[in-house]
Amino acid sequence: MSEPPPDVEVVADAAALAEAAARRAVADLEVAVEAHGSATWVLTGGSTPLAAYRRLAASDLRAGVEWDRVRVAIGDERCVPVGHPDSNWGQAAAALLDHVPLPQHQRLRIRGELPADRAADDYQEVLGGLPERTAGVPRLEVVWLGVGEDGHCLSLFPGRPEVEVTDRLVVAVHHAPKPPPDRVSLTLAAVAGVERLLVLAAGAAKAAAVAGARGADPGLPVARAAAAVRAAGGTVTWLLDRAAADAAGRSR
Ligand code: 6PG
């Protein structure tokens, strides 16, 4: 496989991806706290980041983060109670947040137990309370995104109206193509406030979506998210395992 482009880091497998992602979180949060005095880290949902969260919870790495200067938010949530196995926040808490000294008031969870529209309004207010990058857009120093096989990210699915929302930071999603059907998601307008975006993908099933997003299919939600970050002067890194990268390596 040829040398990956500069914005792509390819590692051997899912375990190496977890290690690389966890170490990147420590480094990116350090830079962000250094620059602004505090930082907001927006977690991604799904299964791909869980091993990295667990790796970061291990003592040798978690000590590298100034948790009292970090706010942890989440990019999207399924409308289930936090104790439900499908809860993105619940899974991230079990893997990481329950094991680090992050102050309670700096845990910015989407209230998945509420109806989607109310939870979206609630989180719009939460994001509205963060330091701004530009007028009305919160500064999100470190953001992680997973990728779906169809090229979705957050709960923004291809061809859906939520992808086009520009007048809100957070939207409710109903009848989502990936269960559960009711969800709450950051919008591409919120993504414009991202300073450092890390897109994580592992496994051959993601290769086509990654290749498409980095090449022939700039309309895919994850491609548009990456473009929005770059357009606002942020940096984008794709952290891929070899199986997810194989198709992508040859494009761009
Ligand atoms: C969700 C996620 C979603 C996820 C992708 C990839 O709530 O489902 O936030 O955007 O990141 O679907 O999911 P996997 O990592 O499980 O493949």
Residues whose N, C-alpha, C, O or C-beta is under 5 A from the ligand:
A	BS01	6PG	T44 G45 G46 S47 T48 D76 G146 V147 G148 H152 C153 L154 S155
